């Protein structure tokens, strides 16, 4: 719902300059869970990331080919909102709780979500 | 909206076996546009992919670090719906129209979206 609204306003602002329109921000991240703890990690991430101001979409997926791999795809109304999320006490707690379950984390790339459903 | 509903029903089915609950399907794809035609490619993809049965989310993003790169993140109610989309005449037309704008396409991975907002 939030994402659809954000894309609608982006469509509306197609004629605006880069500076006039606000730039969305996103990330594609790959996480490798400690063996046999992938579902536990997904459950923690899912419960812990529901109320982040400015977060338009946060989708957690299992890799279909690598048994310990999780993908997180995020869309935010701005990079400022994304960066601010790390100051939320609940998110700091989440990071501490998930740490023993994460064998590897790689930020695959930073993106600007542009269009979508 | 569609994605939220799908995740709600997935939550509801947590106690169900793998076979009882329907498995969502998704993909993360990286496309390299022909030089200086990235925005044109994004516009074509955005307009052409709005009405695909079973598609819960289809987000098109610019890579913030590689000037010709686009990321497409997709969530579907099933792999069957995804595969069937290639039989839709409008999608076949879209593939033909976008072909001259695409220098490279790589399916980064196939995923099962599990939880999200």
gemmi code that builds the backbone of each chain (N, CA, C; Angstrom):
import gemmi

chains = {
    "A": [
        ("UNK", (0.847, -1.194, 0.000), (0.000, 0.000, 0.000), (0.883, 1.244, 0.000)),
        ("UNK", (1.845, 1.284, 0.915), (2.768, 2.415, 0.989), (3.569, 2.540, -0.295)),
        ("UNK", (4.025, 1.393, -0.795), (4.854, 1.415, -1.989), (4.060, 1.927, -3.181)),
        ("UNK", (2.824, 1.453, -3.315), (1.981, 1.892, -4.432), (1.776, 3.402, -4.390)),
        ("UNK", (1.544, 3.936, -3.199), (1.350, 5.378, -3.051), (2.619, 6.132, -3.427)),
        ("UNK", (3.758, 5.599, -3.018), (5.035, 6.252, -3.321), (5.281, 6.269, -4.826)),
        ("UNK", (4.969, 5.156, -5.496), (5.180, 5.112, -6.939), (4.211, 6.050, -7.648)),
        ("UNK", (2.971, 6.171, -7.154), (2.015, 7.088, -7.760), (2.535, 8.508, -7.697)),
        ("UNK", (3.075, 8.892, -6.552), (3.550, 10.266, -6.430), (4.809, 10.454, -7.261)),
        ("UNK", (5.594, 9.372, -7.443), (6.768, 9.467, -8.313), (6.338, 9.668, -9.762)),
        ("UNK", (5.288, 8.939, -10.180), (4.762, 9.110, -11.534), (4.338, 10.558, -11.746)),
        ("UNK", (3.652, 11.091, -10.750), (3.136, 12.453, -10.808), (4.280, 13.436, -10.988)),
        ("UNK", (5.452, 13.079, -10.461), (6.580, 14.016, -10.440), (7.564, 13.770, -11.581)),
        ("UNK", (7.131, 13.033, -12.608), (8.058, 12.707, -13.695), (8.610, 13.978, -14.350)),
        ("UNK", (7.789, 15.032, -14.401), (8.235, 16.277, -15.020), (9.137, 17.116, -14.111)),
        ("UNK", (9.235, 16.728, -12.870), (10.042, 17.495, -11.915), (11.528, 17.188, -12.113)),
        ("UNK", (12.363, 18.069, -11.667), (13.803, 17.816, -11.762), (14.205, 16.808, -10.691)),
        ("UNK", (15.400, 16.267, -10.815), (15.912, 15.292, -9.839), (15.853, 15.860, -8.418)),
        ("UNK", (16.173, 17.136, -8.302), (16.199, 17.725, -6.968), (14.813, 17.957, -6.391)),
        ("UNK", (13.843, 18.277, -7.290), (12.491, 18.553, -6.801), (11.803, 17.296, -6.259)),
        ("UNK", (11.986, 16.186, -7.009), (11.301, 14.982, -6.539), (12.175, 14.280, -5.509)),
        ("UNK", (11.523, 13.622, -4.572), (12.295, 12.903, -3.571), (12.738, 11.579, -4.181)),
        ("UNK", (13.945, 11.168, -3.843), (14.492, 9.944, -4.410), (14.300, 8.791, -3.434)),
        ("UNK", (13.609, 7.777, -3.900), (13.477, 6.578, -3.073), (14.839, 5.888, -2.968)),
        ("UNK", (14.941, 5.009, -1.984), (16.200, 4.305, -1.743), (15.888, 2.846, -1.457)),
        ("UNK", (16.729, 1.976, -1.904), (16.519, 0.564, -1.619), (17.812, -0.205, -1.553)),
        ("UNK", (17.681, -1.450, -1.190), (18.854, -2.291, -1.061), (18.462, -3.735, -1.377)),
        ("UNK", (19.396, -4.453, -1.983), (19.252, -5.899, -2.133), (20.390, -6.509, -1.331)),
        ("UNK", (20.041, -7.304, -0.334), (21.056, -7.883, 0.547), (20.917, -9.405, 0.555)),
        ("UNK", (22.066, -10.059, 0.636), (22.117, -11.524, 0.697), (22.676, -11.909, 2.055)),
        ("UNK", (21.954, -12.756, 2.765), (22.419, -13.205, 4.066), (22.553, -14.719, 4.051)),
        ("UNK", (23.619, -15.205, 4.659), (23.772, -16.647, 4.827), (23.557, -16.964, 6.296)),
        ("UNK", (22.560, -17.796, 6.554), (22.279, -18.179, 7.936), (23.229, -19.288, 8.375)),
        ("UNK", (23.458, -19.355, 9.659), (24.142, -20.500, 10.248), (23.309, -21.745, 9.900)),
        ("UNK", (23.994, -22.875, 9.644), (23.306, -24.087, 9.188), (22.075, -24.425, 10.027)),
        ("UNK", (20.990, -24.719, 9.338), (19.728, -25.149, 9.945), (19.018, -24.079, 10.771)),
        ("UNK", (19.432, -22.826, 10.651), (18.761, -21.772, 11.412), (18.145, -20.711, 10.506)),
        ("UNK", (18.009, -21.030, 9.224), (17.452, -20.051, 8.295), (16.037, -19.621, 8.659)),
        ("UNK", (15.168, -20.572, 8.938), (13.781, -20.202, 9.248), (13.669, -19.367, 10.519)),
        ("UNK", (14.516, -19.682, 11.482), (14.549, -18.908, 12.724), (14.961, -17.459, 12.439)),
        ("UNK", (15.971, -17.313, 11.586), (16.435, -15.975, 11.212), (15.329, -15.201, 10.468)),
        ("UNK", (14.644, -15.883, 9.558), (13.553, -15.237, 8.811), (12.460, -14.764, 9.767)),
        ("UNK", (12.104, -15.606, 10.723), (11.034, -15.251, 11.667), (11.416, -14.023, 12.497)),
        ("UNK", (12.658, -13.987, 12.966), (13.122, -12.827, 13.737), (13.092, -11.552, 12.901)),
        ("UNK", (13.616, -11.646, 11.679), (13.638, -10.471, 10.800), (12.224, -10.007, 10.461)),
        ("UNK", (11.346, -10.958, 10.204), (9.966, -10.602, 9.835), (9.242, -9.888, 10.958)),
        ("UNK", (9.420, -10.394, 12.176), (8.730, -9.789, 13.323), (9.341, -8.438, 13.687)),
        ("UNK", (10.654, -8.300, 13.470), (11.355, -7.127, 13.972), (11.356, -5.921, 13.063)),
        ("UNK", (10.871, -6.078, 11.830), (11.025, -4.994, 10.859), (9.692, -4.441, 10.358)),
        ("UNK", (8.641, -4.630, 11.145), (7.309, -4.231, 10.662), (7.003, -2.748, 10.814)),
        ("UNK", (7.651, -2.091, 11.756), (7.286, -0.689, 12.020), (8.482, 0.241, 11.915)),
        ("UNK", (9.000, 0.370, 10.707), (10.143, 1.254, 10.505), (9.678, 2.458, 9.685)),
        ("UNK", (9.732, 3.662, 10.280), (9.248, 4.850, 9.562), (9.962, 5.035, 8.220)),
        ("UNK", (9.173, 5.238, 7.165), (9.749, 5.469, 5.840), (10.033, 4.199, 5.056)),
        ("UNK", (9.830, 3.038, 5.680), (10.046, 1.773, 4.967), (8.789, 1.428, 4.169)),
        ("UNK", (8.917, 1.371, 2.850), (7.773, 1.133, 1.967), (7.583, -0.350, 1.681)),
        ("UNK", (8.675, -1.082, 1.668), (8.591, -2.521, 1.394), (9.836, -3.196, 1.955)),
        ("UNK", (9.646, -4.353, 2.575), (10.760, -5.108, 3.162), (10.385, -6.576, 3.007)),
        ("UNK", (10.928, -7.216, 1.985), (10.528, -8.583, 1.650), (11.677, -9.545, 1.941)),
        ("UNK", (11.364, -10.578, 2.689), (12.348, -11.585, 3.074), (12.037, -12.873, 2.308)),
        ("UNK", (13.039, -13.400, 1.621), (12.826, -14.587, 0.779), (13.881, -15.648, 1.045)),
        ("UNK", (13.488, -16.901, 0.835), (14.442, -18.001, 0.823), (15.020, -18.137, -0.576)),
        ("UNK", (16.309, -18.366, -0.683), (16.876, -18.740, -1.973), (16.413, -20.161, -2.288)),
        ("UNK", (15.982, -20.388, -3.528), (15.469, -21.717, -3.868), (16.588, -22.722, -4.141)),
        ("UNK", (17.816, -22.230, -4.285), (18.912, -23.131, -4.671), (19.989, -23.284, -3.601)),
        ("UNK", (20.077, -22.329, -2.680), (21.095, -22.400, -1.620), (20.373, -22.484, -0.286)),
        ("UNK", (20.580, -23.587, 0.429), (19.704, -23.882, 1.558), (19.863, -22.953, 2.751)),
        ("UNK", (20.980, -22.256, 2.861), (21.148, -21.349, 4.003), (21.004, -19.870, 3.637)),
        ("UNK", (20.662, -19.594, 2.381), (20.649, -18.207, 1.905), (19.269, -17.554, 2.002)),
        ("UNK", (19.298, -16.305, 2.466), (18.118, -15.438, 2.536), (18.401, -14.197, 1.700)),
        ("UNK", (17.394, -13.692, 1.028), (17.493, -12.412, 0.324), (16.540, -11.424, 0.973)),
        ("UNK", (17.018, -10.221, 1.190), (16.162, -9.152, 1.703), (16.144, -8.039, 0.662)),
        ("UNK", (14.953, -7.673, 0.221), (14.818, -6.556, -0.721), (14.025, -5.464, -0.030)),
        ("UNK", (14.598, -4.276, -0.008), (14.037, -3.161, 0.764), (13.757, -1.961, -0.125)),
        ("UNK", (12.644, -1.272, 0.154), (12.374, 0.016, -0.503), (11.994, 1.027, 0.575)),
        ("UNK", (12.621, 2.179, 0.519), (12.421, 3.248, 1.499), (12.069, 4.548, 0.797)),
        ("UNK", (11.402, 5.446, 1.529), (11.074, 6.732, 0.917), (12.303, 7.610, 0.716)),
        ("UNK", (13.389, 7.320, 1.424), (14.632, 8.079, 1.258), (15.774, 7.325, 1.936)),
        ("UNK", (17.007, 7.662, 1.579), (18.157, 7.064, 2.249), (18.213, 7.529, 3.706)),
        ("UNK", (17.744, 8.750, 3.947), (17.715, 9.279, 5.316), (16.887, 8.366, 6.231)),
        ("UNK", (15.700, 7.950, 5.757), (14.855, 7.056, 6.568), (15.557, 5.723, 6.810)),
        ("UNK", (16.183, 5.190, 5.757), (16.900, 3.918, 5.914), (17.977, 4.034, 6.990)),
        ("UNK", (18.812, 5.071, 6.855), (19.931, 5.222, 7.792), (19.417, 5.439, 9.224)),
        ("UNK", (18.309, 6.172, 9.350), (17.753, 6.466, 10.675), (17.245, 5.208, 11.373)),
        ("UNK", (16.895, 4.182, 10.575), (16.323, 2.971, 11.179), (17.314, 2.304, 12.144)),
        ("UNK", (18.597, 2.509, 11.903), (19.594, 1.875, 12.772), (19.648, 2.530, 14.162)),
        ("UNK", (18.966, 3.669, 14.319), (18.895, 4.328, 15.628), (17.666, 3.917, 16.431)),
        ("UNK", (16.768, 3.139, 15.812), (15.567, 2.695, 16.518), (15.974, 1.609, 17.520)),
        ("UNK", (15.621, 1.777, 18.811), (16.037, 0.772, 19.814), (15.632, -0.654, 19.434)),
        ("UNK", (14.412, -0.841, 18.901), (13.966, -2.195, 18.547), (14.842, -2.800, 17.448)),
        ("UNK", (15.340, -1.955, 16.550), (16.202, -2.456, 15.470), (17.589, -2.798, 16.024)),
        ("UNK", (18.062, -1.990, 16.944), (19.354, -2.311, 17.572), (19.264, -3.642, 18.321)),
        ("UNK", (18.153, -3.865, 19.001), (17.931, -5.140, 19.690), (17.880, -6.290, 18.685)),
        ("UNK", (17.182, -6.047, 17.572), (17.056, -7.078, 16.530), (18.425, -7.485, 15.994)),
        ("UNK", (19.283, -6.500, 15.759), (20.616, -6.787, 15.230), (21.403, -7.677, 16.204)),
        ("UNK", (21.289, -7.361, 17.490), (21.975, -8.173, 18.508), (21.416, -9.605, 18.526)),
        ("UNK", (20.065, -9.716, 18.422), (19.434, -11.040, 18.490), (19.746, -11.904, 17.274)),
        ("UNK", (19.855, -11.268, 16.103), (20.069, -12.062, 14.884), (21.541, -12.403, 14.664)),
        ("UNK", (22.431, -11.669, 15.289), (23.868, -11.843, 15.023), (24.355, -13.295, 15.114)),
        ("UNK", (23.960, -14.055, 16.153), (24.451, -15.451, 16.244), (23.902, -16.360, 15.133)),
        ("UNK", (22.876, -15.887, 14.424), (22.266, -16.723, 13.376), (22.817, -16.418, 11.988)),
        ("UNK", (23.620, -15.359, 11.872), (24.094, -14.902, 10.562), (25.554, -15.300, 10.355)),
        ("UNK", (25.802, -16.135, 9.338), (27.180, -16.524, 9.022), (27.837, -15.501, 8.109)),
        ("UNK", (27.030, -14.883, 7.238), (27.585, -13.905, 6.301), (26.499, -12.935, 5.854)),
        ("UNK", (26.909, -11.686, 5.652), (25.979, -10.675, 5.149), (26.671, -9.910, 4.037)),
        ("UNK", (26.027, -9.825, 2.882), (26.602, -8.964, 1.849), (25.532, -8.079, 1.244)),
        ("UNK", (25.853, -6.796, 1.193), (24.990, -5.823, 0.542), (25.263, -5.961, -0.953)),
        ("UNK", (24.345, -6.608, -1.664), (24.605, -6.872, -3.086), (24.670, -5.564, -3.866)),
        ("UNK", (23.680, -4.699, -3.640), (23.753, -3.375, -4.254), (22.751, -2.419, -3.603)),
        ("UNK", (23.007, -1.144, -3.805), (22.048, -0.114, -3.419), (21.298, 0.299, -4.672)),
        ("UNK", (19.993, 0.531, -4.510), (19.148, 0.811, -5.672), (18.224, 1.996, -5.427)),
        ("UNK", (17.714, 2.536, -6.525), (16.618, 3.494, -6.453), (15.389, 2.854, -7.084)),
        ("UNK", (14.419, 2.412, -6.254), (13.182, 1.879, -6.827), (12.496, 2.977, -7.644)),
        ("UNK", (12.040, 2.622, -8.842), (11.503, 3.647, -9.747), (10.041, 3.409, -10.081)),
        ("UNK", (9.719, 2.174, -10.448), (8.363, 1.857, -10.862), (8.022, 0.467, -10.350)),
        ("UNK", (6.740, 0.231, -10.152), (6.404, -1.127, -9.751), (4.986, -1.278, -9.278)),
        ("UNK", (4.637, -2.513, -8.995), (3.356, -2.829, -8.397), (3.629, -3.619, -7.125)),
    ],
    "B": [
        ("UNK", (-0.705, -4.317, -1.970), (-1.996, -4.826, -1.472), (-2.076, -6.337, -1.679)),
        ("UNK", (-1.792, -6.773, -2.903), (-1.815, -8.200, -3.210), (-0.774, -8.945, -2.383)),
        ("UNK", (0.410, -8.341, -2.297), (1.501, -8.999, -1.577), (1.161, -9.130, -0.096)),
        ("UNK", (0.612, -8.056, 0.482), (0.241, -8.095, 1.898), (-0.769, -9.205, 2.157)),
        ("UNK", (-1.741, -9.336, 1.277), (-2.761, -10.381, 1.440), (-2.128, -11.766, 1.346)),
        ("UNK", (-1.196, -11.916, 0.419), (-0.537, -13.212, 0.248), (0.272, -13.575, 1.490)),
        ("UNK", (0.970, -12.586, 2.040), (1.762, -12.869, 3.239), (0.847, -13.166, 4.426)),
        ("UNK", (-0.293, -12.485, 4.522), (-1.229, -12.767, 5.614), (-1.687, -14.211, 5.549)),
        ("UNK", (-2.028, -14.681, 4.354), (-2.513, -16.052, 4.252), (-1.361, -17.023, 4.505)),
        ("UNK", (-0.131, -16.608, 4.184), (1.026, -17.463, 4.483), (1.229, -17.561, 6.001)),
        ("UNK", (1.080, -16.441, 6.696), (1.191, -16.450, 8.157), (0.158, -17.416, 8.739)),
        ("UNK", (-1.049, -17.306, 8.208), (-2.155, -18.119, 8.678), (-1.837, -19.603, 8.517)),
        ("UNK", (-1.035, -19.911, 7.502), (-0.772, -21.308, 7.147), (0.551, -21.824, 7.730)),
        ("UNK", (1.084, -21.123, 8.713), (2.380, -21.527, 9.262), (2.338, -22.968, 9.792)),
        ("UNK", (1.187, -23.361, 10.328), (1.065, -24.714, 10.859), (0.850, -25.774, 9.793)),
        ("UNK", (0.610, -25.322, 8.562), (0.349, -26.272, 7.480), (1.657, -26.895, 6.989)),
        ("UNK", (1.565, -28.028, 6.359), (2.765, -28.651, 5.795), (3.160, -27.900, 4.528)),
        ("UNK", (4.376, -28.165, 4.061), (4.858, -27.530, 2.831), (3.892, -27.773, 1.664)),
        ("UNK", (3.342, -28.981, 1.628), (2.468, -29.304, 0.503), (1.107, -28.629, 0.605)),
        ("UNK", (0.637, -28.455, 1.848), (-0.690, -27.852, 2.014), (-0.703, -26.371, 1.638)),
        ("UNK", (0.343, -25.661, 2.063), (0.334, -24.242, 1.743), (0.911, -24.037, 0.344)),
        ("UNK", (0.412, -23.006, -0.345), (0.942, -22.741, -1.679), (2.263, -22.005, -1.528)),
        ("UNK", (3.208, -22.321, -2.386), (4.525, -21.728, -2.300), (4.623, -20.545, -3.264)),
        ("UNK", (4.916, -19.388, -2.708), (5.141, -18.228, -3.556), (6.437, -18.419, -4.328)),
        ("UNK", (6.589, -17.646, -5.382), (7.777, -17.752, -6.223), (8.255, -16.345, -6.564)),
        ("UNK", (9.543, -16.166, -6.643), (10.069, -14.859, -7.008), (11.392, -14.951, -7.723)),
        ("UNK", (11.845, -13.812, -8.164), (13.100, -13.772, -8.899), (13.776, -12.425, -8.669)),
        ("UNK", (15.095, -12.460, -8.619), (15.867, -11.225, -8.628), (16.679, -11.251, -9.913)),
        ("UNK", (16.445, -10.260, -10.763), (17.125, -10.235, -12.064), (17.875, -8.932, -12.239)),
        ("UNK", (19.033, -9.031, -12.876), (19.862, -7.856, -13.167), (19.897, -7.662, -14.676)),
        ("UNK", (19.562, -6.472, -15.118), (19.597, -6.187, -16.555), (20.555, -5.035, -16.805)),
        ("UNK", (21.327, -5.158, -17.859), (22.182, -4.047, -18.279), (21.583, -3.459, -19.543)),
        ("UNK", (21.250, -2.178, -19.473), (20.669, -1.514, -20.636), (21.775, -1.082, -21.586)),
        ("UNK", (21.416, -0.988, -22.855), (22.305, -0.359, -23.826), (22.566, 1.075, -23.338)),
        ("UNK", (23.790, 1.575, -23.546), (24.190, 2.881, -23.008), (23.160, 3.975, -23.289)),
        ("UNK", (22.840, 4.716, -22.262), (21.935, 5.866, -22.317), (20.478, 5.517, -22.612)),
        ("UNK", (20.115, 4.255, -22.507), (18.721, 3.891, -22.769), (18.068, 3.243, -21.547)),
        ("UNK", (18.699, 3.398, -20.375), (18.139, 2.772, -19.169), (16.747, 3.290, -18.834)),
        ("UNK", (16.553, 4.581, -18.856), (15.234, 5.108, -18.476), (14.144, 4.666, -19.452)),
        ("UNK", (14.511, 4.583, -20.722), (13.566, 4.123, -21.735), (13.163, 2.671, -21.457)),
        ("UNK", (14.153, 1.852, -21.094), (13.882, 0.448, -20.767), (12.986, 0.337, -19.525)),
        ("UNK", (13.271, 1.147, -18.513), (12.448, 1.133, -17.301), (10.999, 1.510, -17.624)),
        ("UNK", (10.833, 2.519, -18.439), (9.475, 2.973, -18.776), (8.699, 1.884, -19.515)),
        ("UNK", (9.353, 1.212, -20.449), (8.699, 0.124, -21.187), (8.307, -1.013, -20.239)),
        ("UNK", (9.253, -1.410, -19.383), (8.978, -2.511, -18.443), (7.853, -2.134, -17.479)),
        ("UNK", (7.875, -0.903, -17.004), (6.861, -0.462, -16.043), (5.470, -0.477, -16.649)),
        ("UNK", (5.368, 0.006, -17.869), (4.052, 0.074, -18.525), (3.566, -1.314, -18.922)),
        ("UNK", (4.503, -2.210, -19.247), (4.128, -3.491, -19.840), (3.828, -4.603, -18.861)),
        ("UNK", (4.095, -4.363, -17.579), (4.008, -5.481, -16.628), (2.972, -5.245, -15.532)),
        ("UNK", (1.989, -4.375, -15.807), (1.038, -4.018, -14.754), (-0.073, -5.039, -14.537)),
        ("UNK", (-0.405, -5.809, -15.566), (-1.563, -6.706, -15.432), (-1.204, -8.155, -15.712)),
        ("UNK", (-0.392, -8.732, -14.837), (-0.001, -10.122, -15.021), (-0.660, -10.950, -13.914)),
        ("UNK", (-1.559, -11.881, -14.299), (-2.253, -12.678, -13.283), (-1.280, -13.416, -12.357)),
        ("UNK", (-1.505, -13.292, -11.050), (-0.666, -13.982, -10.077), (0.579, -13.205, -9.680)),
        ("UNK", (0.825, -12.068, -10.321), (1.998, -11.265, -9.952), (1.648, -10.383, -8.744)),
        ("UNK", (2.345, -10.590, -7.631), (2.040, -9.873, -6.391), (2.870, -8.601, -6.265)),
        ("UNK", (4.053, -8.623, -6.824), (4.924, -7.446, -6.750), (5.940, -7.532, -7.881)),
        ("UNK", (6.197, -6.385, -8.518), (7.151, -6.324, -9.631), (7.781, -4.950, -9.542)),
        ("UNK", (8.967, -4.879, -8.947), (9.591, -3.583, -8.673), (10.822, -3.402, -9.556)),
        ("UNK", (10.868, -2.283, -10.237), (11.975, -1.967, -11.144), (12.797, -0.852, -10.501)),
        ("UNK", (14.111, -1.082, -10.389), (14.981, -0.119, -9.701), (16.212, 0.193, -10.537)),
        ("UNK", (16.717, 1.402, -10.360), (18.028, 1.748, -10.922), (19.105, 1.343, -9.928)),
        ("UNK", (20.203, 0.775, -10.416), (21.365, 0.575, -9.555), (21.982, 1.948, -9.290)),
        ("UNK", (22.329, 2.223, -8.028), (22.865, 3.541, -7.692), (24.340, 3.685, -8.063)),
        ("UNK", (24.992, 2.572, -8.393), (26.434, 2.632, -8.640), (26.836, 2.302, -10.078)),
        ("UNK", (25.969, 1.599, -10.802), (26.285, 1.239, -12.196), (25.253, 1.908, -13.089)),
        ("UNK", (25.713, 2.786, -13.963), (24.772, 3.672, -14.640), (23.847, 2.996, -15.648)),
        ("UNK", (24.199, 1.820, -16.118), (23.321, 1.150, -17.084), (22.538, -0.017, -16.481)),
        ("UNK", (22.678, -0.226, -15.171), (22.091, -1.419, -14.560), (20.705, -1.166, -13.971)),
        ("UNK", (19.825, -2.129, -14.217), (18.470, -2.163, -13.661), (18.324, -3.451, -12.864)),
        ("UNK", (17.615, -3.379, -11.741), (17.263, -4.582, -10.984), (15.756, -4.755, -11.009)),
        ("UNK", (15.317, -5.968, -11.254), (13.893, -6.288, -11.200), (13.694, -7.326, -10.102)),
        ("UNK", (12.825, -7.011, -9.140), (12.513, -7.976, -8.084), (11.032, -8.324, -8.203)),
        ("UNK", (10.759, -9.611, -8.303), (9.406, -10.089, -8.604), (8.910, -11.033, -7.522)),
        ("UNK", (7.619, -10.934, -7.193), (6.978, -11.918, -6.317), (5.677, -12.372, -6.977)),
        ("UNK", (5.489, -13.687, -7.026), (4.324, -14.301, -7.679), (3.643, -15.260, -6.702)),
        ("UNK", (2.352, -15.509, -6.960), (1.646, -16.453, -6.077), (2.118, -17.887, -6.286)),
        ("UNK", (2.757, -18.161, -7.429), (3.279, -19.505, -7.711), (4.215, -19.442, -8.914)),
        ("UNK", (5.049, -20.468, -9.066), (5.908, -20.539, -10.251), (5.062, -20.744, -11.504)),
        ("UNK", (3.936, -21.425, -11.343), (3.040, -21.650, -12.488), (2.585, -20.310, -13.076)),
        ("UNK", (2.179, -19.372, -12.201), (1.743, -18.053, -12.695), (2.884, -17.332, -13.399)),
        ("UNK", (4.074, -17.408, -12.796), (5.228, -16.758, -13.421), (5.476, -17.311, -14.825)),
        ("UNK", (5.531, -18.637, -14.926), (5.841, -19.254, -16.214), (4.753, -18.940, -17.240)),
        ("UNK", (3.500, -18.886, -16.771), (2.384, -18.623, -17.684), (2.436, -17.207, -18.262)),
        ("UNK", (3.096, -16.290, -17.548), (3.121, -14.901, -18.020), (3.794, -14.776, -19.393)),
        ("UNK", (4.684, -15.709, -19.699), (5.371, -15.627, -20.994), (4.456, -15.999, -22.166)),
        ("UNK", (3.273, -16.522, -21.844), (2.310, -16.833, -22.900), (1.329, -15.694, -23.148)),
        ("UNK", (1.386, -14.637, -22.336), (0.487, -13.496, -22.520), (0.968, -12.694, -23.733)),
        ("UNK", (0.077, -12.467, -24.711), (0.504, -11.744, -25.925), (1.184, -10.408, -25.622)),
        ("UNK", (0.658, -9.651, -24.642), (1.249, -8.347, -24.323), (2.677, -8.492, -23.796)),
        ("UNK", (2.942, -9.597, -23.096), (4.300, -9.817, -22.573), (5.238, -10.238, -23.700)),
        ("UNK", (4.717, -11.033, -24.624), (5.551, -11.418, -25.775), (5.918, -10.181, -26.599)),
        ("UNK", (4.964, -9.275, -26.759), (5.224, -8.009, -27.464), (6.261, -7.181, -26.709)),
        ("UNK", (6.111, -7.151, -25.371), (7.048, -6.387, -24.538), (8.480, -6.903, -24.699)),
        ("UNK", (8.634, -8.221, -24.721), (9.970, -8.807, -24.851), (10.609, -8.385, -26.183)),
        ("UNK", (9.809, -8.400, -27.242), (10.321, -7.981, -28.556), (10.713, -6.500, -28.533)),
        ("UNK", (9.872, -5.659, -27.884), (10.131, -4.215, -27.865), (11.357, -3.853, -27.023)),
        ("UNK", (11.582, -4.608, -25.938), (12.687, -4.254, -25.053), (14.027, -4.830, -25.535)),
        ("UNK", (13.976, -5.854, -26.368), (15.198, -6.559, -26.771), (16.325, -5.631, -27.262)),
        ("UNK", (16.022, -4.651, -28.124), (17.116, -3.783, -28.600), (17.718, -2.884, -27.506)),
        ("UNK", (17.038, -2.785, -26.362), (17.517, -1.908, -25.284), (18.329, -2.670, -24.239)),
        ("UNK", (18.342, -3.996, -24.340), (18.983, -4.825, -23.308), (20.328, -5.360, -23.801)),
        ("UNK", (21.414, -4.966, -23.116), (22.742, -5.469, -23.482), (23.011, -6.804, -22.792)),
        ("UNK", (22.454, -6.979, -21.577), (22.697, -8.215, -20.843), (21.572, -8.454, -19.848)),
        ("UNK", (21.245, -9.731, -19.655), (20.224, -10.105, -18.680), (20.755, -11.267, -17.873)),
        ("UNK", (20.746, -11.150, -16.547), (21.105, -12.316, -15.745), (20.107, -12.512, -14.620)),
        ("UNK", (19.631, -13.744, -14.528), (18.746, -14.132, -13.447), (19.660, -14.385, -12.248)),
        ("UNK", (19.690, -13.460, -11.294), (20.622, -13.587, -10.172), (20.256, -14.793, -9.319)),
        ("UNK", (18.969, -14.910, -8.990), (18.528, -16.116, -8.292), (17.014, -16.232, -8.310)),
        ("UNK", (16.536, -17.439, -8.060), (15.114, -17.679, -7.853), (14.884, -17.772, -6.348)),
        ("UNK", (13.768, -17.194, -5.909), (13.512, -17.111, -4.475), (12.090, -17.530, -4.132)),
        ("UNK", (11.882, -17.821, -2.856), (10.538, -17.987, -2.320), (10.303, -16.855, -1.317)),
        ("UNK", (9.517, -15.828, -1.704), (9.187, -14.778, -0.741), (8.425, -15.394, 0.428)),
        ("UNK", (8.819, -15.019, 1.647), (8.238, -15.678, 2.828), (7.477, -14.702, 3.709)),
        ("UNK", (8.113, -13.580, 4.006), (7.503, -12.607, 4.906), (7.836, -11.215, 4.395)),
        ("UNK", (6.993, -10.269, 4.737), (7.349, -8.917, 4.347), (6.223, -7.928, 4.487)),
        ("UNK", (6.565, -6.680, 4.218), (5.564, -5.617, 4.185), (5.670, -4.968, 2.813)),
    ],
}
model = gemmi.Model(1)
for chain_id, residues in chains.items():
    chain = gemmi.Chain(chain_id)
    for i, (resn, *xyz) in enumerate(residues, 1):
        res = gemmi.Residue()
        res.name, res.seqid = resn, gemmi.SeqId(i, " ")
        for name, pos in zip(("N", "CA", "C"), xyz):
            atom = gemmi.Atom()
            atom.name, atom.element = name, gemmi.Element(name[0])
            atom.pos, atom.b_iso = gemmi.Position(*pos), 0.0
            res.add_atom(atom)
        chain.add_residue(res)
    model.add_chain(chain)
structure = gemmi.Structure()
structure.add_model(model)
structure.setup_entities()
